[in-house]
């Protein structure tokens, strides 16, 4: 399981109602359903992913969150998830607002563009970073809104969003004092637990 | 005639007629004292009686949903694309039950049956039946078959409305509700088309206020017209273009381009009131064929049942309140080019289910065939349908 997903599950209350925006093949929701007894709904637009959700018995709605989430009522879910998708949506700030409207609390994870590898890549090569973690070229990437940990902190402050917990992980320094000291430099994945 | 029965067909099937003597109190306040239901079943009921699936038919359907009645049958049942061994409603896994609804004209008690009180045809005296009445009769059928809970109740269009009624009125008696190309209730436009169809029938001089059978005649022209109007609403603009002139031809051959989707029947215009375009003769043919086997009074009843359907009527217009007691899982599928019951109408139901905190999945299938797509082998639809029901089978056959 992706390290961010493992951390997320600790923040989900057993038996709660969870909405996963861009739920992929439904693995996370399936895990939460089996282990936390959550009542799950996933939103997805990729046909193969939707089929995978049906095969797992995970509830999935074919809906493009970039168009609208207005059909979801205020505070109708306990937790709304957006994992590794923020950078691919058309209007990240609108999505965050909508998540906070629909969910009592929200969890957002995204790749940290402020990571030292990205900085080094851009600094030495002068080109947009390409790595195993972010394998696309600038012209074909679905990731159109990259941000850093610091960027996201600023957005939360501007929007008066309460950060319940912020965790930053990478495959080397997970949980070490160093990553806590320099999250925006060492973190590969940022994980935010937020509410209004 | 099929030269051979395909391997993924349920094969030769035989309908059965079940008689019911408990009076059925209808929504209208009238009662049907006794009645017959014509049914077909495919597959085998497992020992736990947990693998039974009910198929609800739409406006023109009946109990013959799959397979052939004889080797001379030109066509299989109306939903043969979806019912059979290895098909979405897999008869190797499920015990499939289909019936002809009350008021129908394929063997169940309806306007063409003899009214025991008068000794002649019910005709226009057959009471108006609603979706709720059908579902009530389907519960009786279920009890007769000694089935406690359906693994799934499945239907498209008007059939999907019956599924919705099941989930609201008999929540503990189904595990899954599968509604395809459905709407929570008809729009004004839908009702308008139905009224044109009804007027076509009742205005036919052979209609005789619905007593045409006693007059030894039949309002064939009226039924034809009704079906022609209906048929237009089942197809999409692009489905018609495809049927009556291919885009590729239009590009390859300049003079045809202007006539794209408007193929001429004979290659030239008649400059008269003759049938000039292919689409005209196609509609005539469809109407003609339909009028040969479908009863006019049944058509009127079915369109009324459609018009009257409103699951929110007991819930002050609130659809999510209607679903409050539902406990089954829901699957809805809609088709992009369906303008009779477009995807937005399915989404109204999905949103109400989400608001009611129900277990729901929803797919919006890209398809050109319009409302009719639910009857056709649209690949993504068939795959998703199979995937969902395989999972259901794993649960109920465990």
HADDOCK unambig.tbl for C-alpha pairs under 7 A between the chains (distance, minus, plus):
assign (segid A and resid 51 and name CA) (segid B and resid 384 and name CA) 6.14 0.50 0.50
assign (segid A and resid 54 and name CA) (segid B and resid 387 and name CA) 6.38 0.50 0.50
assign (segid A and resid 54 and name CA) (segid B and resid 388 and name CA) 5.62 0.50 0.50
assign (segid A and resid 55 and name CA) (segid B and resid 387 and name CA) 5.61 0.50 0.50
assign (segid A and resid 55 and name CA) (segid B and resid 388 and name CA) 6.37 0.50 0.50
assign (segid A and resid 55 and name CA) (segid B and resid 391 and name CA) 6.47 0.50 0.50
assign (segid A and resid 57 and name CA) (segid B and resid 391 and name CA) 6.88 0.50 0.50
assign (segid A and resid 59 and name CA) (segid B and resid 359 and name CA) 6.41 0.50 0.50
assign (segid A and resid 59 and name CA) (segid B and resid 360 and name CA) 5.71 0.50 0.50
assign (segid A and resid 59 and name CA) (segid B and resid 361 and name CA) 4.95 0.50 0.50
assign (segid A and resid 60 and name CA) (segid B and resid 361 and name CA) 4.71 0.50 0.50
assign (segid A and resid 60 and name CA) (segid B and resid 362 and name CA) 6.47 0.50 0.50
assign (segid A and resid 61 and name CA) (segid B and resid 361 and name CA) 5.17 0.50 0.50
assign (segid A and resid 61 and name CA) (segid B and resid 362 and name CA) 4.69 0.50 0.50
assign (segid A and resid 61 and name CA) (segid B and resid 363 and name CA) 6.55 0.50 0.50
assign (segid A and resid 62 and name CA) (segid B and resid 362 and name CA) 5.80 0.50 0.50
assign (segid A and resid 62 and name CA) (segid B and resid 363 and name CA) 5.24 0.50 0.50
assign (segid A and resid 62 and name CA) (segid B and resid 364 and name CA) 6.45 0.50 0.50
assign (segid A and resid 71 and name CA) (segid B and resid 351 and name CA) 6.24 0.50 0.50
assign (segid A and resid 73 and name CA) (segid B and resid 355 and name CA) 6.92 0.50 0.50
